[in-house]
Amino acid sequence: MIRSNCDTHLQGNPRNKVALLPGHSLMDWIRLGNSGADLTSVGGVLKDVTEDELAEHGSVENAWIALRGKVYNLAPYMNFHPGGVPELVKGIGKDATKLFTEIHPWVNYESILQKCLVGRLVRSKSSATTDDFEKAFFEKLTPSMKANDTEGVEELEEGCREESVFESEIKMCWCQTTQVVKFVFQCKVSSPQILVTLRPDYRLRILIRVKKKLHVFSFTLEKKVLWPCFISVNTDTGRVELEFTKKEEGFWRSYGSDEKDHGIVAASVDEIEAYHKARIISIKQVTHNVRTFVFKFVEKVLMWVPVGHDVRLKGTIEGMECAKQYTPIPPYLPHGEPTVKHWHQDYICFMVKYYSEGALTPYLFGKREQDIVEIGGMNGTFNVRKLSRVKDLYLIAAGSGLSPMLRLLVWAVAKKDQIKRLKLLFVNRYEEDIIWKNELDQLAKKEKWFNVSYCLSQPNSSWTGLRGRVDSKMLDDFLSIAVDDTNDFPAFFISACGPIKFAEMIQE
């Protein structure tokens, strides 16, 4: 029996979901917001908006939306939305907080819509939310407790903390030699997001996010250590190891003293999503419109981003904060030349494609080495453990959609005893658009079980590779599905990344 089921991982660029009209890029929106035009529809005077009044503004020409208790006039933004007008229409005339969070959990809408603010949403008593209840509760505090009774406030906060957190099911153990100290965590998920920070007073803070829970481990080290630490994550078992080199050799009596929140699950995941300043230490031109950026955090911060996850880069452009998600890439492919001469684990590398109509990419391309950029929280749900039974791995990338494939390539090479066939179909418009062609060819030359095919939609006459747009015949030729009747798991995995329309076409 030939198994026909497969596991397919698709990603797309929301920017390309619809074609924006000329003059409707993010930069054009920023300029419109700074032009002095009234985008609020109420003369810029903030007002309280009832739910009934909000419902009256449910048309494209007269569109209000409520997000986290604030009401915005969406009418002037409609044609600027990269996802198209129909997507925005789903949320107008009502509180769209839940819908927005599900689709755009990382978008800084407050910055984008700040010039469209109408006022605050005033709910009826029957629809009061938890936020309303908390506000009413704290308004009932006595004046002395609000302003003067600091001790009472601390006790209240402490009581809330005890009710909103609980002990982590992830346990920490430690071991040492005279030269190193190691901290070990066993996670149930093989792709945890990890943030490690070391304060000047040698207070070590380790945040591990598993699904929607943030596990906190915080303590002051017994003695001084060198930075950065070495981190390893076993993607088969979920075992996490952090190893520090001791500044002075010898045995410690203990690893240190615990902080109050050591070993708990935090009430929210906000801390791991915070931004950290990072310095650009390397910029390299890859193609005519693609560069790699290598960052080192200004403070002692180490960010472990699982395979298939991304992080946010943020900049302030003409007074507006703009953020975009990027997938970290490995500093080099196996058998290739490193992006930087000496790579450290607290470095993080991105591949960025320039878009003239974009806001953040011109900002990044205007940066030089030693400039500072802010890097924020991790995003993603992909778990590499789903590949534990995969024998054939097929990667299909268009343009900068290669970025998330690169770490999958590195993972697969490390799993060559398991992965029997690794194929990449890389689609571009022109030959000069092909990213890391030499590196990919070198990998294919060294690893015979890896095959890379290039397809150009607008090749020149000398091109000998695949031509035209990807269609079903090209995919049939590219895919050769393995047969595996030994279990119920798929023997193959297909991952595609590129513009929305490209990803949808591949899925069809």
Secondary structure, DSSP 8 states (H G I E B T S, - for coil): ------EEEEEEEGGGSS---TT-SHHHHHHHHTTT---SSSTT--EEEEHHHHHT-BSSSSBEEEETTEEEE-GGGGGG-TT-HHHHHTTTTSB-HHHHHHH-TT--HHHHTGGGEEEEEE--GGG--HHHHHHHHHHTS-HHHHHT-HHHHHHHHHHHHHHH-EE-SS-EEEEE-SSEEEEEEE-SSSS-EEEEEE-TT-EEEEEEEETTEEEEEEEEESS-B-SS-EEEE-TTT-EEEEEEEBSS-S--SSSEEE-TTTTEE-S-SGGGG--EEEEEEEEEEEETTEEEEEEEESSSEEEE--TT-EEEEEEEETTEEEEEEE-B--SS-TTS--SSSS--TTEEEEEEE--TT-SHHHHHHT--TT-EEEEEEEE----GGGGTT--EEEEEEEGGGGHHHHHHHHHHHHTTTT--EEEEEEEESSGGG-TTHHHHHHHHHH-TTEEEEEEESS--TT--SEES---HHHHHHH-------SSSS-SEEEEEEEEHHHHHHHH-
